[in-house]
Amino acid sequence: MNANTEIKVDNTVVDVMGLPLSDISRDEIIERVISAVRARQKMVIVNANAHMAVVSQGQGWLRTLFRRADIAFCDGAGVQLAAMVLTGRRLPRTTPPEWIGPVLSRLGADASVFWIGGKPGVVEDAARAFSARYGVRTAGTQHGFFDQTPGSRESIQLLERVLETRPDIILLTMGMPRQESWLRDNMDHIPTGVMLTAGALVDHAAGHVHRPPRWVANMGLEWLVRLVREPRRLWRRYLLGLPVFGFYVLVYLLRKGRGGAASSLSRKLAG
């Protein structure tokens, strides 16, 4: 992006099914992350797709985490559509693999990255690939198959490593909602650094999974490509989860309709 390009900031937060999401562009996320890293500021970034929206309906702590985050953005065509239906706002849609590259390429060796998540071996491949591609330093890696229970030996040891290395960016790639759970339990103990939930980024970075063309994402069909590639792991999320997501959108729409009718009746009675 041209350094002279002016970024229009919209600090509007839109409530989508109980999740407060920022009306924020990809370019603004990039600029804010870079600024936070250079200033050694603490920042928490989370994202919501249809799966997250469904899981959050029964997990109040997820909605609390989204309220506490510095940036909570729309990551999925389903959530984008739900925002339009429920609020009339078309939220920008992006994913961490789309903007983490520009962030790291501009920071280069000035930034250190700690990876948490992914299979053993894969997370190390991802760290090496990003160091070679962007010149960033690897502060540490931790595969996702560890006991993350607060107070467990492995959880304490990981937190100690993070505090010792003081990474500029912590990439949480354990999948939803496990990565959000780790963030909830540990974010208050980490004084600096950008912490972001990044899902399958570790597999993309390691070269084990390739993202479909941008036009596929623009059509809202990226979920279908992922389902075809990993049917055994994702069939339940998409084939069962998407209808449930649609049901919740309908419930919120009906609630909104009843609320609007009640407000209209109140105004008439007051008049």
PyMOL commands that set and color helices and strands:
alter all, ss='L'
color gray80, all
select helices_A, chain A and resi 26-38+50-56+60-68+77-87+96-110+122-134+153-165+178-189+201-205+214-218+222-229+231-270
alter helices_A, ss='H'
color red, helices_A
select strands_A, chain A and resi 13-16+19-22+42-48+71-74+112-116+137-142+169-172+193-197
alter strands_A, ss='S'
color yellow, strands_A
deselect
rebuild
show_as cartoon
